[in-house]
Amino acid sequence: MLRILFGVVWRLVLLLLLLTSLLIGFVLGSESGLRGALHVVDRVLPGAIRYEAIDGAFFNALTIQGLEVRFGAFQLDLGRFEWAWQPTALFSRHLLIERLHATDINLVLPPAEPTADSDEPLQLPELALPLDISLLDMQVEKFTLRQPDQTPVFVLNQLSAALHTEQDKLLLDRLALELPQLQASADGQLIPQHDYPLTLTLDWQ
């Protein structure tokens, strides 16, 4: 179960980082471009995205404060978001993210659609990344997940992590997290192929 959870989580993180960098980065390469894109979204979907302040551009370093996203039952409140990367590293097939920080995150997800129970085991797809990835500094503080009009289902006080890929391996250089009832740190590696072999050193209290 731990192997499956680790594989799914980091696979989603890496894919999101990759798509965000390659797609959004080229569109929002300047501060004015970012503001213009958000203005277009507001005209098409009034009130869907609001923010207090934006500083920088996605092509180098970006800071967003007071971000609010509303799509139906989906809600995201983000107190502060910081992003810094080296886009020129893409020419060497390397996604190099220097900083990814987020604080005061409140995420509200709509109820999941009921699904029929299946006796078939979960099959994880093999993942072959088209480029190397390095995430040097990831910091998350005060994350809350809940469904509409319900008490939180998950609370994360703090998370600090760094990871990189090496050939066909995902290497977790460090991970430290703090939950209301748990503190843990870990490092290890995962190969996102076959049965997702996982080597993990975990310490908790």
N, C-alpha and C positions, 0 to 999 in steps of 0.2 A: 504493500500500500504506500509506503514512504517513497519507494522508487517511482511509482506512478505519479504521485503528487509532485515530487521534485521535477520529474520530466515535463509534466504538463505546465507547471508554473513557469519554469525557465524557458520553455519553448515559446510560450505566449509572450513573455517579456522580450525575448530576442526578436521575435517576429514583429512585434509592435514597434520596437526601436528601429528595426530595419526599415519598415514601411514608413514610419514617421520621418526618418532622415532622408530617404530617397525621394519620397513624393512631396510631402509638405515642405521640406527644406528648399526645393527648387521653386516652389510657388511663393513662399513667404520669405524671400531672401533679403528684404529690407523692412525697416520699421513701418514705413508708409505702405508697403505692400501688405503687411500683416493687418494694419488698421483698415485698409481698403477691403481686404477679404472679409474681415469681421463686419464691416459696414454692409457688404453685400448679403451676408448671412442674415443680418438684422432686418434688412428690407424684405427678404424672402420669408423669413421666420421671425416675426417681431417678438422680441423678448427672449429668444432662444438662448442667446449668448450675451452676457454682460461682463464688464470688467471695470476695475477702478483705475488701473494704470498699467502701461506697457513701456518697457525700456529695452532697447536693443533690437536685434533682428535674429531670425532663426538661423541665418547663415554663419553666425559666430557665437554670440552670447545673448540670451534672452531672459528677461524677467517679467512675469505677469503677476499682478496683485489683484486680489478680490475677484476671481473668476467665478461666474455662475453660468451653468449650462442647464437648460430645461428642454426636454423632449418628452412630452406626455408624462408618464409615471417615472421616467428617468430623470434624476436630478444629481448634479455634481456641483459642490461648493469647494473651492480651492483657495485657501488664504494666500499662498505664495508659491510660485513655480519658478525654478531657475534651471536654465539649460545652457551648456557650453560644450562645443565640440570642434573638431578639426575637419572641415569639409574637404580640404585638399587631400586628406588621407584616402579618400575614396578612389583617387587615381591609382593608388597602390592596392586596391581591393581590400581596404581596411576601414571599418566604421569605428572611429575613435571618439568616444564620448567622455569628456573630461569631468563633467558635472551634471547630475540629474537630481535636483532637490525639490521636494514638495512638502508643504506643511499645512496643517488645519484642513484636512480633506474629509468631506462628508459626502458619501455616495449612497444614493437611494436607487435601488433596482426594482422594477416591476416584478410581481410574482411570476415564477417560472411556470410554463405550461406543463400540465401533468403528462407524464409519459408512461407507456406500458412497461412493466418489468420485463427484463430480458435475462435469460440464463447464459447468454454468450459472454465470454470474458472480454474485457476492454482491450482493444487492439490499438496500440499507439503507432502512428505512422513513422517511418524512417525520415529523419530530417537531415538534409544536406544543405548547409549554408553556402551561399554563393560568394561570401567574402568573410574575412576575419572580423571579429567584433571584440572591442575592449570597452568596458564600462568601468572607469577608474574610481568614480565616487558617486554612489547612490545613497541619498538620505531621504527618509520618509518619517514625518513626525505627525502624530495625532490623526490617525486614519480611522474612520468609523463607517461601517457598512450596515445598512438596514433596508427593510422594505417599507413601503408607505404606511404611515400611521402605526408603526411597530417599534418596539424597543430594539436597540442595536443587536445584530446577530454576530458581529465581529468587531473587535476594537484592537487597534495596534497603537501602542504608545510611541514606539520608535523602531526604525529599521535602518541599518547601515550595511552596505554591501559593495563588493567589487567583483567583477568577473571578466573572463575573456575566453575566447575560443582558441583552440590549438589543433589544427587539422580537423579530425572528426570528434573532438572532445569539447565539452563545455566545462570550464574550470571555474569553480567558485573559490576565489582567492580569500574572501572573508565574508562572513555574514554574522551580524549581531542584531538580535531583535528583542524587544521588550513588550510583553503582553501584560494585561492586568494581573495575571496570576503566574507569569512565567518569564524568565530571562534565559536566553539561549544564544550560543555562538556556534558557528560551524564553518568548515571548509571541506572541499572535496571535488569530485569530478563526475561527469555523466557523459555517456556515449549515447546519443539519440538515435540508436539503431538497434535492430533485433529486439532483445528484451530489455533495452535501456539499462545496461549494467551501471550500477551506482556505487561509488566509493565515497563515504562521508564520515567525517570526524565531527561528533556532536557533543557539546557540553551544555548542560542546563541546570537551573536551580529555581 
